[in-house]
Amino acid sequence: MKKYEELVMEYRKRQRDTVVDTIAAGLTYMDEIAIDSGILEETGLMTELMENFTGVLPFAIITVSEGSKVLLKKKPGKTGIKDGAYRMIKTGAAITAGATVMNAAGFWAALPVTMGVRALFDRYRSKALTGRRVAGRIERLKELNRFIRNKEPEKSEELPQREYITYAVAGVVK
């Protein structure tokens, strides 16, 4: 079982992925910023290449970061593929939300929406799965306790029933 310090370090590493993915999702609007600021013209080969490059950039960053973790043996291959796919789905959903806002209000409004939606996905997932992680750890501790005591697993591990006395207005109720 992992120590507390190892768990904290693991969660901090996950936060780094969130920051990288959020910035990469925001970079999809780099071509729009270049056109709006006058660096690129609205038509031309360079504009077309830039649009294609910025559309693929977040997914390339995710692929490279997950692939490097697998190659450096920091993560098993199956876990790397699963994590990479999940990160790509979250980023794609955030870009879709940003594109919807961009069509309605322009890319200056879409940039914070895209980056905010991408960051909120990880925050929501972390809070939603906290209960599941705690329940899983409790089960592992129960199994470890049974193993240490050489005890067969019981069908029901409920707490013994206690008798409570409630004082009502009319009298004592047991």
C-alpha positions as CSV (number, residue, x, y, z in Angstrom):
1,M,0.0,0.0,0.0
2,K,1.3,3.5,-0.8
3,K,2.4,5.9,1.9
4,Y,0.7,9.2,2.4
5,E,3.6,11.1,0.9
6,E,3.6,9.0,-2.3
7,L,-0.1,9.7,-2.7
8,V,0.4,13.4,-2.3
9,M,3.2,13.4,-4.9
10,E,1.0,11.4,-7.3
11,Y,-1.8,13.9,-7.1
12,R,0.5,16.8,-7.6
13,K,1.8,15.2,-10.8
14,R,-1.8,14.9,-12.0
15,Q,-2.3,18.6,-11.4
16,R,0.7,19.3,-13.7
17,D,-1.1,17.4,-16.4
18,T,-4.2,19.6,-15.9
19,V,-2.2,22.8,-16.3
20,V,-0.4,21.5,-19.4
21,D,-3.7,20.4,-21.0
22,T,-5.5,23.6,-20.1
23,I,-2.7,25.7,-21.7
24,A,-2.6,23.5,-24.8
25,A,-6.4,23.8,-25.2
26,G,-6.0,27.5,-25.1
27,L,-3.3,27.4,-27.8
28,T,-5.9,26.2,-30.3
29,Y,-6.9,29.9,-30.7
30,M,-3.3,30.9,-31.5
31,D,-4.1,31.2,-35.2
32,E,-7.1,33.5,-34.5
33,I,-4.9,35.7,-32.3
34,A,-2.3,35.9,-35.1
35,I,-4.9,36.9,-37.7
36,D,-6.6,39.4,-35.4
37,S,-3.3,41.1,-34.4
38,G,-2.2,41.3,-38.1
39,I,0.6,38.8,-38.0
40,L,-1.1,36.6,-40.5
41,E,-3.5,37.4,-43.3
42,E,-7.0,35.9,-43.3
43,T,-6.2,33.9,-46.5
44,G,-3.1,32.1,-47.5
45,L,-1.0,29.0,-47.1
46,M,0.5,30.0,-43.8
47,T,-2.9,30.7,-42.3
48,E,-4.1,27.2,-43.4
49,L,-1.1,25.5,-42.0
50,M,-1.4,27.4,-38.7
51,E,-5.1,26.5,-38.4
52,N,-4.2,22.8,-38.9
53,F,-1.2,22.9,-36.5
54,T,-3.1,24.6,-33.7
55,G,-6.0,22.2,-34.0
56,V,-3.8,19.2,-33.5
57,L,-1.4,20.8,-31.0
58,P,-3.3,19.9,-27.7
59,F,-3.7,16.2,-28.8
60,A,0.0,16.0,-29.8
61,I,1.1,17.4,-26.5
62,I,-1.1,14.8,-24.7
63,T,0.3,12.0,-26.9
64,V,3.9,13.0,-26.3
65,S,3.5,13.5,-22.5
66,E,1.7,10.1,-22.0
67,G,4.0,8.3,-24.4
68,S,7.1,9.6,-22.6
69,K,5.7,8.4,-19.2
70,V,5.3,5.0,-20.7
71,L,8.7,5.0,-22.3
72,L,10.4,6.1,-19.1
73,K,8.6,3.3,-17.2
74,K,6.7,5.7,-15.0
75,K,3.4,4.2,-16.1
76,P,2.3,0.9,-17.6
77,G,1.3,0.9,-21.3
78,K,-2.4,0.2,-20.8
79,T,-2.6,2.9,-18.2
80,G,-0.9,5.3,-20.5
81,I,-3.3,4.6,-23.3
82,K,-6.3,4.9,-21.0
83,D,-5.1,8.1,-19.4
84,G,-4.2,9.6,-22.8
85,A,-7.5,8.8,-24.3
86,Y,-9.4,10.3,-21.3
87,R,-7.3,13.5,-21.4
88,M,-8.0,13.8,-25.1
89,I,-11.7,13.4,-24.6
90,K,-11.7,16.1,-21.9
91,T,-9.7,18.4,-24.1
92,G,-11.9,17.8,-27.1
93,A,-15.0,18.5,-25.1
94,A,-13.5,21.8,-23.9
95,I,-12.5,22.8,-27.4
96,T,-16.0,22.0,-28.6
97,A,-17.5,24.2,-25.8
98,G,-15.0,26.9,-26.8
99,A,-15.9,26.6,-30.5
100,T,-19.6,27.1,-29.7
101,V,-18.8,30.3,-27.7
102,M,-16.5,31.4,-30.5
103,N,-19.2,31.2,-33.1
104,A,-21.5,33.2,-30.8
105,A,-19.2,35.8,-29.3
106,G,-15.8,35.6,-30.9
107,F,-12.5,33.9,-29.9
108,W,-11.7,36.3,-27.1
109,A,-14.7,34.9,-25.2
110,A,-13.9,31.4,-26.3
111,L,-10.4,31.3,-24.9
112,P,-11.4,31.5,-21.2
113,V,-14.3,29.2,-21.8
114,T,-12.1,26.5,-23.3
115,M,-9.5,26.8,-20.7
116,G,-12.0,27.0,-17.9
117,V,-14.0,24.0,-19.0
118,R,-10.8,21.9,-19.4
119,A,-9.7,22.8,-15.9
120,L,-13.1,22.2,-14.4
121,F,-13.3,18.6,-15.8
122,D,-10.3,17.6,-13.6
123,R,-11.6,19.4,-10.6
124,Y,-15.0,17.7,-10.8
125,R,-13.5,14.3,-11.4
126,S,-11.2,14.7,-8.4
127,K,-14.1,15.6,-6.1
128,A,-16.4,13.0,-7.5
129,L,-14.0,10.2,-7.2
130,T,-12.8,11.0,-3.7
131,G,-15.5,8.9,-2.1
132,R,-14.8,6.0,-4.3
133,R,-11.1,6.1,-3.4
134,V,-11.8,6.3,0.3
135,A,-14.2,3.4,0.1
136,G,-11.6,1.3,-1.8
137,R,-9.0,2.0,0.8
138,I,-11.3,1.1,3.6
139,E,-12.0,-2.3,1.9
140,R,-8.3,-2.9,1.4
141,L,-7.7,-2.1,5.1
142,K,-10.4,-4.6,6.1
143,E,-8.9,-7.3,3.9
144,L,-5.5,-6.6,5.4
145,N,-6.9,-6.8,8.9
146,R,-8.6,-10.1,8.1
147,F,-5.3,-11.4,6.6
148,I,-3.3,-10.4,9.6
149,R,-5.7,-12.0,12.0
150,N,-6.1,-15.2,9.8
151,K,-9.8,-14.7,9.9
152,E,-12.3,-15.8,7.3
153,P,-14.3,-12.9,5.8
154,E,-17.6,-12.5,7.5
155,K,-20.8,-12.2,5.5
156,S,-21.9,-9.1,7.4
157,E,-19.5,-6.8,9.2
158,E,-22.1,-4.5,10.8
159,L,-21.6,-2.7,14.1
160,P,-23.4,-4.3,17.0
161,Q,-26.8,-2.8,17.7
162,R,-26.9,-0.4,20.6
163,E,-29.9,0.4,22.7
164,Y,-30.7,4.1,22.6
165,I,-33.0,5.9,25.0
166,T,-35.0,8.8,23.5
167,Y,-36.7,11.3,25.8
168,A,-40.0,12.3,24.3
169,V,-42.4,14.9,25.5
170,A,-44.8,12.3,26.9
171,G,-42.2,10.1,28.6
172,V,-39.2,7.8,28.0
173,V,-39.2,5.7,24.9
174,K,-36.8,2.7,24.5
